[in-house]
């Protein structure tokens, strides 16, 4: 099995210029956290749930992210932390979520967090009951839509004052950027390398379910 694309895939969706977001923290003090890429079938195809954070006084106010958060001492590992955070934020039962693997850990300098992306699959569409304190909106996005769209960018002002070009994925008019976009980029590149016919398979799957039922 080929190695994960890691930094090369992250770089495709990383802000530019990279030096504008240079490290401001001691990484040895970085906080371990985990997020879950949850794949599930719907009538429209395989989807992933993202969450939009509420507006608050913090680093990630209003941003779109994957469900997840800080690893706690009582979490046995990154997978258990990702499941727990997903239960808390999305209000779903994660007992039936199947572990598919993990992607490359990514460092977020602004919050001094190390994020460990976990990938899982659940055979039935979850019934979301999001925690209003942590989730302003659940955004369901078709995996194939993320995979086939052309790269888009926007100009943003970095706290240093430098104008930064930020790549993003469009999710129904909302922008998925930053570490979340970099994680999704690695998911897509991993699927491209390990399952080269997966996009065609998803198109076939979508056509099949449009004639049937779930």
C-alpha positions, -999 to +999 in steps of 0.1 A: +000+000+000+015+034-009+023+059+019-001+087+027+004+118+005+007+139+037+024+173+033+021+172-005-016+170-003-018+195+025+002+220+004-025+219-024-049+237+000-025+256+022-026+294+024+000+313+003+025+327+010+033+301+037+057+324+055+027+346+064+016+319+088+049+311+104+050+294+138+042+315+168+042+287+194+065+261+209+052+229+192+064+208+221+035+224+241+010+216+213-024+202+222-034+168+207-068+168+191-088+145+167-115+151+141-137+126+123-143+124+085-176+105+087-188+089+054-224+078+051-248+070+022-278+091+013-302+093-017-278+118-032-246+099-027-219+095-001-217+125+022-195+140+049-209+162+077-191+194+085-200+218+113-201+256+113-189+269+146-209+296+164-195+331+165-175+335+197-143+351+210-119+325+198-095+314+170-121+294+150-152+316+154-177+309+127-154+286+107-164+254+090-147+223+104-150+186+108-165+174+141-138+170+167-117+186+194-092+182+221-081+147+232-089+141+269-070+119+293-099+094+294-098+089+256-081+057+249-067+069+215-073+094+187-102+073+173-120+073+206-115+110+210-129+117+175-159+095+182-166+112+215-163+146+201-186+137+172-212+123+197-210+155+217-212+179+188-235+161+164-256+142+189-254+109+170-248+073+181-213+064+170-214+027+181-219+016+145-192+037+130-166+016+113-129+026+115-114+030+080-081+046+090-064+078+097-047+105+077-015+125+084-015+146+116-016+184+109-004+213+130-025+244+134-002+272+146-028+297+154-043+276+182-012+254+188-032+222+181-021+190+165-050+175+146-053+137+141-078+131+113-097+099+116-119+083+088-150+063+095-181+049+078-216+043+090-241+023+069-271+045+076-276+082+074-272+096+110-299+116+127-281+148+137-290+165+169-263+191+171-252+208+204-262+244+198-234+256+221-208+241+197-225+239+164-244+267+145-251+245+115-245+210+102-234+211+065-237+179+046-215+178+015-213+151-012-178+135-013-178+135-051-186+172-052-154+179-032-134+156-054-143+170-088-145+208-082-118+231-094-096+248-069-109+283-059-091+309-038-099+341-019-078+368-004-078+370+034-060+392+059-036+373+081-032+387+117+003+397+107-012+422+083-002+403+052-027+395+024-029+357+020-043+337-009-065+310+007-077+280-013-111+266-004-137+241-012-172+254-020-199+238+001-232+252-011-219+287-010-199+283+022-161+281+022-141+252+036-106+264+041-075+262+063-067+229+081-100+214+072-095+219+035-060+205+038-073+174+055-100+169+028-073+174+002-053+145+017-085+123+018-091+129-019-054+124-029-053+092-008-084+078-026-070+088-060-037+070-053-052+039-037-085+036-055-080+053-089-115+044-102-133+057-071-148+088-088-163+066-116-176+042-089-193+070-071-209+083-102-222+048-108-234+045-072-252+079-075-270+067-107-279+034-090-295+050-059-313+076-079-333+046-094-336+028-061-340+037-024-320+039+008 
